[in-house]
């Protein structure tokens, strides 16, 4: 402030900013954090930068967005056509994606380095609440697009909430504002997304940063160096005596990462653009299969692939159990080894989580369990099938909806088995019985004319012969 001249000195004298700024920027950090290992500690600051981008772009978008069912979808289309509107929406979405990714990376680093141990247990717990709020922001933001995916996804979430014992029905009605998705749902989600959740995040971020400053940044762990609650504070004070100032030794990395993050978000917004909105919501489309944004694709896959008898376990108790476990971690392991080399179970836990998340997300992207209602009719000529019964079978295969769930020569859905070589697995009699009687999720086509069944058999035979 003193560099700004008389006005700066007057402001500094009245507000007393210099001591606070100097304490924040010049407080010491362990020497190891200022070295090469300091790159492990940039995820927290990067997450904060992503949040700031979210707030700035969100405020700009809120000036144009109309949170009403008859106008929300159209207002987003108008924002996309407005100068810089698509850029702002793209930055809002991609910074949200970055924030979700970075908060998980930050927690993974904290877990692997044992930074949640004494005396930083509350750092981890406040971080857990911030993780929950980040996911809540992502979930409520999808409905604000007011398209098919957004509206029907909220219907699915409400079904999940309804399964919570004792209070499920009240929770679902609270978020929906009634029994179904409507105008009150949209305005309620808008209020949570724009006012309630950001306000809570500002408060928790302030508490989290205060705890980081109060307890200090955890030093990189060393194998064999255990956290002993009786001696750790004195040990850490010794590290600070030989430490380095936070500015510039610790801040330059965070500045580099912040600039890189903003640049990546802008590039993604320019090259890929914003997500949606998709088709306007149609309450009569009961065949809609909503797909959430990528943050929840793993859970979407898990819900689809679960055995029916495990519905309540996966929908309710699994996420609640994960949340409880996250909060118990610092309370159950407050001391001991911090180095991941001495905690191989920690590496295994993070590795298994990343592997399961990646596999489930990959399946969620393909969504093979969803019938492909947009699959175009198979052109017999493209498969080398001449006019005749086999060509008629290709037409029946599409018109009767078989192609929605089954593929032949790469065309069709993947919900059911590929039928390109079905004649090599089953006899004509077995295939006919399967068509007429059905099996599990496949309906029975008992009313299918004999001529159409024979045409289907001819089509399968021709596709198998030309697939050799």
Helices and strands as residue ranges (DSSP letters): G 2-4, H 6-15, H 17-26, E 28-29, G 31-34, G 36-41, H 43-62, H 72-81, H 85-112, H 121-143, H 148-162, H 168-176, H 183-191, I 192-196, H 197-215, E 226-227, H 232-241, E 244-245, H 246-249, H 251-271, G 294-296, H 297-305, G 308-310, H 311-312, I 313-317, H 318-332, E 336-337, G 340-342, H 344-366, G 380-383, H 389-399, H 402-405, E 407-408, E 411-412, H 422-425, H 428-437, H 450-465
